[in-house]
Amino acid sequence: MTRHVAVRLMLALGISYAWACAPRLDEQQVRARLVEQLQLQNDQLRIVSITSDTLPVATVEYGGVGARVRFRHQNRVWVIDAVGQDGGWQPADRALPVFARQLTEKAHAKWIGDVMPRYARTLKLLVGWTELLSSNCWLGLPTSQTSLLNLHANWHRTLFPNRGGEFHNADLFLRDAWWKPFRLTLTVARVEVQSSGADGRMDTPDDVRLVYTRAHVRRDVEVCLPHYTMPTFVVDALGRADAPAQWNCADLLSALKKGELLDLVQAQR
């Protein structure tokens, strides 16, 4: 082996050793920096890929919104070096506050666009429940799922007299717009219908609920009243005048507020 070849081989081995021993950016470090420096929520983050360059680039999604973040190794710690904006890179020291705010706003807007059509449909389903229960309230409210299904089938035949029996699908009113079963509480004087909302978990602030009550006002006089409960952010979004037609419930919500049939729950989204 000539001296020239030996030197080249030693250089190649040295470079390979240095590359192998160089610090590597991993998913845990990316998450830690994004949460710490951008104040992002860890459960909304997805790390798509990380390059192995000297200045590695992490491609991430936050609430389904894509972003690119470049890192550098400084004092034995990985820190954000720059963020991808407008097809280029903006230095972190200037761009981070604006980048974090824009990413959060885009993620929130995407989430609103994803869930509001389902909230609108669930609200309209509960209004349908009110119409169903009102159709027979004077005879008493259903106290079992069987009596409820019978009531719905009869009501459905009244609404669609020319459709066959196969047209009646109980699942269409026993499940919310996320296709999760409503939780039902059935008594002689009270029916409660609850949707677990966007998070799919019952008894959390993003739930939607209808409570329908039957009460004696005086002898031979019955009053049947619905009452709806839902998050403030849902009412604000569905009630906007400029809301998309698919989930615009402004008139319906205005009527519920006017009739004092709506309670609001604070839920952060």
Sequence and secondary structure as in RCSB ss.txt:
>XXXX:A:sequence
MTRHVAVRLMLALGISYAWACAPRLDEQQVRARLVEQLQLQNDQLRIVSITSDTLPVATVEYGGVGARVRFRHQN
RVWVIDAVGQDGGWQPADRALPVFARQLTEKAHAKWIGDVMPRYARTLKLLVGWTELLSSNCWLGLPTSQTSLLN
LHANWHRTLFPNRGGEFHNADLFLRDAWWKPFRLTLTVARVEVQSSGADGRMDTPDDVRLVYTRAHVRRDVEVCL
PHYTMPTFVVDALGRADAPAQWNCADLLSALKKGELLDLVQAQR
>XXXX:A:secstr
  HHHHHHHHHHHHHHHHHHHS    HHHHHHHHHHHH   GGGEEEEEE  SSS EEEEEETTEEEEEEEEEET
TEEEEEEEEETTEEEEHHHHHHHHHHHHHHHHHHHHHHHHHHHHHHHHHHHHHHHHHHHTTGGG    SHHHHHH
HHHHHHHHH TTS GGG  THHHHB TTS B EEEE SSEEEEEE TTTT TTSTT EEEEEEEEEEETTEEEEE
EEEEEEHHHHHHHT TTS GGG  HHHHHHHHHTT EEEE    
